[in-house]
Amino acid sequence: MQGLLIDHLVEHRDGDNTFFTLTCTICGTVWKSAALPGLTRKAAAEEVAKQIHMCPFCGRPVCESCFVDVDGIILCAQCGQRLRERIEA
């Protein structure tokens, strides 16, 4: 999953330090890595993987609070709503 998250990280520079951000596509919550000299995208992906997940249906990055369980399937809230609607139909 870290490989998928790497593509969504946005790199920022603050003097000699580098940090990365990633925004939840559902609620807009912004995750920010520590600002460190020489911080790599791979290291930031390892850090963000603890808090941001990729939806297995739509492939978008979403925060922990925007993930839902629909009949044992963990996915983002938007895909979860669509799946619930199909199940109930």
C-alpha positions, 0 to 999 in steps of 0.5 A, a space after each residue: 500500500 505504501 507504493 500507492 500512497 507515494 504517488 499521492 504525497 505532496 512534497 514541501 520544503 522549509 529551508 533545509 527541511 523536507 516534509 510531505 502532506 496528504 489530504 483525505 479525499 473525503 473530509 479534507 483532513 491533512 496529514 503532515 509528516 515531520 519536517 526533516 533534512 533529507 526526508 524521502 518520499 518512501 520514509 514519509 509513505 511508511 509514516 502516513 500508512 499508519 493513518 491514511 488508507 487507500 480505498 480498495 474500490 476507488 483507490 483514493 486516499 482517505 483517513 481512518 475516520 472516513 473508512 467504513 465496514 460494510 458487511 465485512 468489506 472495509 472501504 471509503 465512506 462514499 464507496 460504502 454508501 454506494 455498496 449499501 444502496 446496492 445491497 438494499 436494492 
